[in-house]
């Protein structure tokens, strides 16, 4: 094989890899459930996914003001090709509430493609003494 042909093959493989990598990382049109998205780093992740055209269900006990604004900004169904955000009050220690979150994903978006279990569960130090 000539050096020119090897270079052409490597360039083609590089372009193909780049295209495949970008397609694999695309979240546009997908739906994510993010627990603990009412604040902190999980809120930031929800905002980033929405900016990348991904629908997001913010599953948390409550929303901080900035998360509430995010849900308001992305709650419209009438805007064509715009991702949506939904707040679903969820206590991750309660299985029926978690089940309801997945039911909401099915009803609103036909399911979820991305699950981010980011909610923290606080267990007081004194409870560790009983183990």
C-alpha positions as MATLAB code, in Angstrom:
seq = 'XXXXXXXXXXXXXXXXXXXXXXXXXXXXXXXXXXXXXXXXXXXXXXXXXXXXXXXXXXXXXXXXXXXXXXXXXXXXXXXXXXXXXXXXXXXXXXXXXXXXXXXXXXXXXXXXXXXXXXXXXXXXXXXXXXX';
ca = [
       0.000    0.000    0.000;
       1.191    3.453   -0.783;
       1.680    6.061    1.909;
      -1.073    8.176    0.321;
      -3.615    5.356    0.540;
      -2.725    4.625    4.179;
      -3.169    8.302    4.990;
      -6.546    8.378    3.211;
      -7.715    5.323    5.166;
      -6.591    6.834    8.472;
      -8.303   10.126    7.659;
     -11.502    8.284    6.736;
     -11.401    6.252    9.952;
     -10.761    9.431   11.948;
     -13.745   11.187   10.365;
     -15.956    8.110   10.821;
     -14.921    7.827   14.475;
     -15.584   11.525   15.034;
     -19.061   11.287   13.488;
     -19.891    8.119   15.431;
     -18.616    9.642   18.688;
     -20.712   12.771   18.194;
     -23.805   10.722   17.371;
     -23.302    8.549   20.427;
     -23.038   11.585   22.681;
     -26.096   13.376   21.301;
     -28.921   13.693   23.805;
     -31.212   15.732   21.560;
     -34.708   14.303   21.607;
     -33.940   11.976   24.520;
     -35.533   12.077   27.969;
     -33.712   12.074   31.292;
     -34.885   11.483   34.849;
     -32.585   13.213   37.317;
     -33.159   12.666   41.019;
     -31.931   15.440   43.275;
     -32.233   17.944   40.413;
     -33.914   20.590   42.561;
     -30.520   22.053   43.470;
     -26.765   21.687   43.251;
     -24.832   19.698   40.696;
     -27.897   17.716   39.603;
     -29.699   20.978   38.805;
     -26.660   21.992   36.707;
     -26.803   18.650   34.891;
     -30.525   19.137   34.183;
     -29.867   22.630   32.811;
     -27.059   21.315   30.588;
     -29.247   18.521   29.181;
     -32.044   20.987   28.423;
     -29.559   23.215   26.599;
     -28.617   20.125   24.542;
     -32.300   19.606   23.567;
     -32.982   16.770   26.022;
     -36.287   16.534   27.923;
     -35.777   16.397   31.686;
     -37.840   15.241   34.631;
     -36.498   16.937   37.741;
     -37.296   14.451   40.504;
     -36.754   15.918   43.959;
     -38.517   16.811   47.191;
     -38.586   20.507   46.249;
     -37.099   22.994   43.809;
     -34.818   25.882   44.656;
     -35.808   29.151   42.933;
     -33.337   28.695   40.048;
     -34.647   25.176   39.365;
     -38.212   26.467   39.488;
     -37.296   29.106   36.885;
     -35.745   26.398   34.705;
     -38.933   24.309   34.812;
     -41.018   27.391   33.998;
     -38.760   28.264   31.061;
     -38.962   24.763   29.557;
     -42.490   23.701   30.507;
     -44.303   24.713   27.316;
     -45.670   22.008   25.031;
     -46.507   24.526   22.325;
     -42.945   25.375   21.283;
     -41.940   23.137   18.372;
     -38.582   21.354   18.717;
     -38.010   22.645   22.229;
     -37.154   20.312   25.100;
     -39.468   20.158   28.088;
     -38.806   20.114   31.800;
     -41.202   18.649   34.339;
     -40.935   18.724   38.117;
     -42.040   15.497   39.773;
     -42.045   15.602   43.565;
     -40.119   12.461   44.497;
     -38.793   11.035   47.723;
     -36.281    8.457   46.500;
     -36.710    6.414   49.678;
     -40.357    5.814   48.741;
     -40.796    3.181   46.023;
     -44.296    4.316   45.059;
     -43.033    7.857   44.438;
     -40.174    6.521   42.316;
     -42.672    4.420   40.391;
     -44.788    7.525   39.813;
     -41.754    9.342   38.396;
     -41.230    6.585   35.817;
     -44.966    6.576   35.073;
     -44.765   10.321   34.383;
     -41.861    9.679   31.993;
     -43.937    7.105   30.112;
     -47.024    9.324   29.948;
     -45.254   12.545   28.976;
     -42.323   11.303   26.876;
     -42.971    7.597   26.161;
     -40.248    6.582   28.618;
     -36.798    7.620   29.760;
     -33.466    7.167   27.980;
     -31.164    8.533   30.682;
     -31.389    7.914   34.432;
     -29.242    9.955   36.799;
     -29.686    8.756   40.401;
     -28.232   11.895   41.962;
     -30.375   12.379   45.055;
     -28.575   12.118   48.345;
     -30.124   10.166   51.184;
     -29.183   11.435   54.603;
     -28.706    8.877   57.311;
     -27.956   10.408   60.708;
     -24.715    9.325   62.374;
     -26.570    7.957   65.404;
     -28.392    5.426   63.195;
     -25.017    3.876   62.287;
     -24.544    2.925   65.919;
     -27.466    0.492   65.749;
     -25.893   -1.701   63.070;
];
